[in-house]
Amino acid sequence: MGKTKKVRESARDDFDCWWWLIQNGTPTVFITVGLFALLVRVAVSLHPYSGAANPPKFGDYEAQRHWMEITTNLPVKEWYRNSSSNDLSYWGLDYPPLTAYQSFIHGCFLRFFHPQSVALFTSRGHESYLGKLLMRWTVLSSDALIFFPAVLYFIVVHYNQPSRGLKSELAWHTAAILLSPCLILIDHGHFQFNCISLGFTIGAVAAILSGKDFVGSVLYCLALNHKQMSAYFAPAFFSHLLGKSLRQKHPIVEVLKLGLLVLGTFAVVWWPYLYSTQSVLEVLSRLAPFERGIFEDYVANFWCASSVLIKWKRLFTTESLKLISFTATVITCLPSMIQQLKSPSHRVHEKSILLPLLPATLLAVEEPFIFKWFTQFAMLSMFPLICRDNLVVAYLALLALFVLILNAPVQHKVRETNYLNSYLGSATMFFILCCSFVLHIVYLTMHPPEKYPFLFEAIIMNLCFSQFVLVTLACNVKQWLLNRPAKLEEIEKKLI
């Protein structure tokens, strides 16, 4: 009886939440912002894509198209297996099975309207107007069917109380998420399907915030089975759900239920490959291509930034780097994981996700400065790639749109402590922004010295990495301070 009563109360709360949001105009706001966000995506998709007219391997666009070619022409058991029909050295599938199933569905769509674009062997490097149009539509439809509903779910859960009911704030937050410039540039310009895995992740966050831990677990497992990079969210989800389970009346039972649910979800997704250990290992070997090294190209992470001084690839073997990278990642995650195990509150849960752009955007209202600062340098870190893809015009347009959104006259109810400003000072932060502006101009107008052909990329990468570290430290400080005694908070307010 007690459980039935709780279910009824939960259903009534959900109904009251939806009814209040409808009265407050949330559907109108979301539809208006959503249509504009789709229009922006369409505009960006008119620009070039990764590897356009650049043989022999082209780029990410060709990789995604080739996966559609493979999955629609070969049996599922051969998708990850090297053979005469599936040369893994030519854009072999290197994402989990859910990406392969998505490629199959999109491949069927292309095969119906334009068979030449996914014909086995003969379609390699295929470039045509209709082919590009159909490929762009696969991303747009993925966004509209997965990412947008997940964002609506999050907005409904986040603004489920009249006390949080500023309509302008809700509209601003929705725009901040749906018009995230980095996601739009990568998915609809460069060409990828990050909207699917990120959509599942947002849905998982919203489900957990609304008390539906089992639903959240399934959604996160789907995100992880679409892109293995979603594993960066694993410490937050694992520690938060474990911390909550350990505080239940029957903790062992709760942990077992979550564990079985996760295993069941993985079993369903991996079912075609569970017939033998070798088949599973074939897929797993494609998901962790360490033979490429611990980083590729110039990316704003620790290994690439520190490689300027420490030549990791020369000093250590690939096997050693695997262990070092894994150990460093665990150590970095430990503070947030320990805090979550000690106090698994919903508010802290969002801040502990260690892939900052998504949670920073979801928390744009509560942490506006972190959101603004991180997004600016996330865009800068992508700038060399954007230039190679001839997407500079789209980049500048989205940057201008982002600045307009940032400076929209929205009244935020939550007063944020600007930790970066406290640590660095206003003058230092203004100088960093000036450096970012100058680097854009330098990269577009100047040539690096012949001796150091990647000098500008290295400078951009190190500047962005330094800011990511500062944001991470600030988020960890804020996370740990959230559970301080009330007296300490009152003292801090007086000091501020």
PyMOL commands that set and color helices and strands:
alter all, ss='L'
color gray80, all
select helices_A, chain A and resi 2-23+26-45+60-73+76-78+97-113+115-118+129-158+162-164+167-178+181-191+194-209+213-226+228-245+251-273+277-287+290-292+302-306+312-315+318-342+346-351+357-362+368-388+392-406+419-424+426-445+455-481+486-495
alter helices_A, ss='H'
color red, helices_A
deselect
rebuild
show_as cartoon
